[in-house]
Amino acid sequence: MLKLIREGSHSYPWLLKSIMGVIALAFVITMGWGLGGQTGTDTGTGVASVGDLTVSHDEFRRAYENTYRFYKDKVPGEFKDETIKQLVVDQLVDNRTWLIAAKNMGLTVTDDDLRDVIMQIPDFQKNGTFDPEVYKQLLAANHLTPATFEAMEAKEVLSNKARMIIRDAVALTPAELAEAQALTLRQTESDPAKASEAKDRAIQDVLFQKQQRALMAYTQSLKTTIPIKINRELL
């Protein structure tokens, strides 16, 4: 299954984006359950520790359930329970690693940064506009106060800032651009009208794949400097 994910990320970049989105959503919405509403360093024994941060069992369980449902609905074929667990814990460890990366980069999240992100979340909107009442009601339904959710969301915004710095440093070489264009020409010979659109899509796909490799390389390098422990008996 992990091999399938790696291969799929090259042929279908949307698949990797969707999987990471599922786990990231669980990371944001469930962090407060495991932390008891804390906004500082994670504490207590969890399924994993990354430096002085932990991944709670409750957060892991919810992320696992979301990911399992995603695979059941979107990915054909059978998959092993242990493979899904490994995928989830790896991504949650990566999330903590990016928080540490952001700290090392000296990044911060302003009130404006946080407000802009929250107001753009579709679930909090009514008729295309942010609705404070919808916001409060949805958080209450998930047993969260605005203060707790905003503290959690600030962490996600912070880690995304670090990711963006690495992504923005990636550019395609002339050889990579030529390769993407050549692939486009082969695929659109029968319909030249679609060539321009296909060219842009191919370039974006190749760029996305290169950005993902850069992000993975950065996290793997950072992990060599951070004590990481996974309590597999708790998975």
C-alpha positions in Angstrom: 0.0 0.0 0.0 2.8 2.4 0.8 4.3 1.6 -2.6 0.9 2.3 -4.1 0.9 5.7 -2.5 4.3 6.5 -3.7 3.6 5.4 -7.3 0.2 7.1 -7.2 1.7 10.4 -6.2 3.6 10.5 -9.5 0.7 9.5 -11.7 -2.1 11.1 -9.7 -0.8 14.1 -7.6 -4.4 14.7 -6.4 -4.3 11.4 -4.5 -1.4 12.5 -2.3 -2.9 15.9 -1.7 -6.2 14.3 -0.7 -4.6 11.8 1.7 -2.5 14.5 3.4 -5.5 16.7 3.6 -7.5 14.0 5.4 -4.8 13.6 8.0 -4.1 17.3 8.3 -7.8 17.9 9.0 -7.7 15.4 11.8 -4.5 17.1 13.1 -6.3 20.4 13.4 -9.7 19.3 14.7 -8.6 16.7 17.2 -5.5 18.2 18.7 -7.5 19.8 21.5 -9.0 16.5 22.6 -5.5 15.1 23.3 -4.2 18.2 24.9 -7.1 19.1 27.1 -7.2 22.5 25.5 -3.6 23.4 26.1 -2.0 25.8 23.8 1.7 25.2 24.6 3.9 22.1 24.6 2.2 18.8 24.3 2.4 16.7 27.5 1.7 13.2 28.6 2.4 9.8 27.1 1.1 9.3 23.6 1.5 7.1 20.6 4.6 9.1 19.6 6.9 11.8 20.7 8.8 14.2 18.5 11.3 16.3 20.6 9.2 17.7 23.4 5.9 17.3 21.4 3.6 14.3 21.6 0.9 12.7 19.5 -2.0 11.6 21.7 -3.8 8.3 21.3 -7.1 10.1 20.7 -5.6 12.3 17.9 -4.1 9.2 16.3 -7.4 7.3 16.5 -9.4 10.0 14.9 -6.8 10.5 12.1 -6.8 6.7 11.5 -10.6 6.6 11.3 -10.7 9.5 8.8 -7.9 8.0 6.7 -9.5 4.5 6.8 -12.8 5.9 5.5 -11.0 7.9 2.8 -9.3 4.7 1.5 -12.6 2.7 1.7 -14.4 5.4 -0.4 -11.7 6.5 -2.8 -9.1 3.8 -3.3 -10.0 0.5 -4.9 -8.7 -2.8 -3.6 -7.9 -4.1 -0.2 -5.4 -2.7 2.2 -3.9 -3.8 5.5 -4.8 -2.2 8.8 -1.2 -2.0 9.8 -0.3 -0.1 6.6 -2.9 2.6 7.3 -1.7 2.9 10.9 1.9 3.4 9.7 0.8 6.0 7.2 -1.1 7.9 9.8 1.5 7.9 12.5 4.2 8.9 10.0 2.2 11.9 8.9 1.4 13.0 12.5 5.1 12.8 13.3 5.8 14.9 10.2 3.2 17.5 11.4 5.1 17.8 14.7 8.4 17.9 12.8 7.2 20.9 10.8 6.2 22.7 14.0 9.8 22.3 15.1 11.0 23.5 11.7 8.9 26.6 11.9 10.4 27.4 15.3 13.9 26.9 14.0 13.1 29.2 11.1 11.9 31.9 13.6 8.4 32.0 12.0 5.4 33.4 13.8 1.7 33.6 13.2 0.0 37.0 13.6 -3.7 37.6 14.5 -4.3 38.7 10.9 -2.7 35.5 9.5 -5.0 33.4 11.7 -8.1 35.4 11.0 -7.6 35.3 7.2 -7.2 31.5 7.3 -10.2 30.8 9.5 -12.5 33.1 7.5 -11.6 31.2 4.3 -12.6 27.8 5.7 -15.8 26.8 3.8 -17.4 25.0 6.7 -17.5 28.3 8.6 -19.2 30.2 5.8 -22.8 31.0 4.9 -23.7 32.1 1.4 -19.9 32.4 0.7 -19.2 34.7 3.6 -17.7 33.9 7.0 -20.5 33.6 9.6 -19.5 33.9 13.3 -22.6 32.0 14.5 -21.9 29.1 12.1 -18.3 29.2 13.4 -19.3 29.0 17.1 -22.0 26.3 16.4 -19.7 24.0 14.5 -17.0 24.3 17.1 -19.5 23.6 19.9 -20.6 20.5 18.1 -17.0 19.3 18.1 -16.6 20.2 21.8 -14.2 23.1 21.1 -14.2 26.7 22.2 -13.1 29.4 19.7 -10.0 30.0 21.9 -9.0 26.4 21.8 -9.6 25.9 18.1 -7.7 29.1 17.2 -4.7 28.0 19.3 -4.7 24.7 17.4 -5.2 26.3 14.0 -2.3 28.7 14.7 -0.1 25.6 14.9 -1.3 24.4 11.5 -0.8 27.8 10.0 2.7 28.0 11.5 3.7 24.6 10.1 2.3 25.5 6.7 4.4 28.6 6.7 7.5 26.4 7.1 6.3 24.1 4.3 5.7 27.0 2.0 9.2 28.4 2.4 10.6 25.0 1.2 8.1 24.7 -1.6 8.7 28.2 -2.9 12.4 27.5 -3.1 11.7 24.7 -5.7 11.8 25.5 -9.4 11.9 23.3 -12.5 15.1 23.1 -14.5 15.1 23.7 -18.2 15.4 19.9 -18.7 12.4 19.2 -16.5 10.3 21.8 -18.3 11.3 20.3 -21.6 10.3 16.8 -20.4 6.9 18.0 -19.3 6.3 19.8 -22.6 7.4 16.7 -24.6 5.0 14.6 -22.6 2.2 17.0 -23.3 2.9 17.0 -27.1 2.7 13.2 -27.2 -0.6 13.2 -25.3 -2.3 16.0 -27.3 -1.2 15.3 -30.9 -4.8 14.2 -31.7 -6.3 17.4 -30.2 -4.0 20.5 -30.5 -6.8 22.7 -29.0 -6.1 21.1 -25.7 -2.3 21.5 -25.9 -2.0 24.7 -23.8 -4.2 23.5 -21.0 -2.4 20.1 -20.9 1.0 21.8 -21.0 0.1 23.9 -17.9 -1.3 20.9 -16.1 1.8 18.8 -16.9 4.2 21.5 -15.7 2.2 21.9 -12.4 2.2 18.1 -11.9 5.9 17.9 -12.4 6.5 20.9 -10.1 4.2 19.4 -7.4 6.1 16.1 -7.5 9.5 17.9 -7.2 8.1 20.0 -4.3 6.9 16.9 -2.5 10.4 15.4 -2.8 11.9 18.5 -1.4 9.5 18.5 1.5 10.2 14.9 2.3 14.0 15.4 2.0 13.8 18.3 4.4 11.7 16.5 7.0 14.0 13.4 6.8 17.0 15.6 7.3 15.5 17.4 10.3 14.3 14.1 11.9 18.0 13.0 12.2 18.5 15.8 14.7 15.3 15.3 16.7 14.6 12.4 19.2 11.6 10.6 17.9 9.9 7.7 19.6 6.8 5.7 18.5 5.0 3.5 21.0 3.8 0.9 18.6 2.0 -1.0 21.3 -0.4 1.9 21.5 -1.3 2.1 17.8 
